Amino acid sequence: MSFDMIAPLLIFSDQVSIITSDGRNFVGTLKGFDQTINLILDDSHERVYSPTQGVEQVVLGLHIIRGDNVAIVGEVDESLDSRLDLHKLKADPISSVVY
């Protein structure tokens, strides 16, 4: 993922969802990034998916994600996200990226 690809998508103070190459999903308010796509999230949490339980949200607060671990960055539609009942949502965890 290059800096030129990500820069137009990112507006500071927007809620973003980040999927890392090891399959983790972080959601938070984007506060900054650099040319190597190191990302700074505030008010962040990790969403942990399970096929048997609802989504667990682990509160992280201010969190930095190394750019070499970022697989996907997307803007969160906050009105849609707020309507999701994550406690009832069940899903298999995302697999790690295999090179």
N, C-alpha and C positions, 0 to 999 in steps of 0.2 A: 504494500500500500504506500503510495507516494504522498508527499506533502501537498502537491498540486491537486490530487484527487480529494483530499479530505478538507482542505481549507474552505472551499465554497459551502460546504455543508455545516460548518461549525460557526455558530454565533454564540458568543459568550453569554452566559446565563440561560441558555437553552438546556432543557432536560435531554440527555442522550442515553442511549443504551449501547454498551460496548461488549462484544463477545471476543474473548481472548482465544489464542491458539490452543490453549489447554481446555477449552470448552466452558469457561466460567462466564457468567453474565452479570455485568455491573451496570447499575442505573444511578445517575446523579446529575448534578448541575455542572456543566462544563465551565471551568474557571480559567483554563489556559492549556496551551500545547506548544511544542517547539518543532523544529525542522525534522526531528527523528520520530515524531508522533508520540512522544511522551505526553501523557494526558493527565491533567489535574482535575479531579472531580470533588465537588463539595456536596454536603448533604447526601452522600452516596450510600448505597446498600448493594449487597450481592443477592441475586435471586438464585436459590438452590432448588432445582427441580427434582421431583421424585415420582416414580410411577405408582407409588402406593399412598403418598400423602400429598397435601397441598404444597404450594410453593413456600419455602421458608425464606424470609428476608432477613439477612444478617446486616445490621447497621454498622457502617464503617466510618461515617463522617467524612473528613477530608482524606482523600485517597489518591495516590499517584500510580498510574499504570504505565509500565515501560513500553515504549513504542514497538520494540521488536516482538512483543507478545500480543499486539493488537491485530485481530483478524477482521472484525467488522465494527464500524461505527455508524449509528443511525440516530436520527432525531426521534424523540418520543412524542407521540400525539397525546398530550396530557389529558384531554377530555376522554379519549378512548381508554387510556390506561387507568384512569380513575374509576371506570365502570367495570373493570375486570375484578372478579372475585378470586383472588389468588389462592385463598385457602381451599377452594374447591377445584382448582386447576391442577391436573396431574399430567406429567409428561416425563419421558425418559430424559436423563441428562444429556447434554450435547457432548458428542465424542471429541477427543482431541484431534487436531489437524495432523495428518500423517504426510510427511514430506517424501 
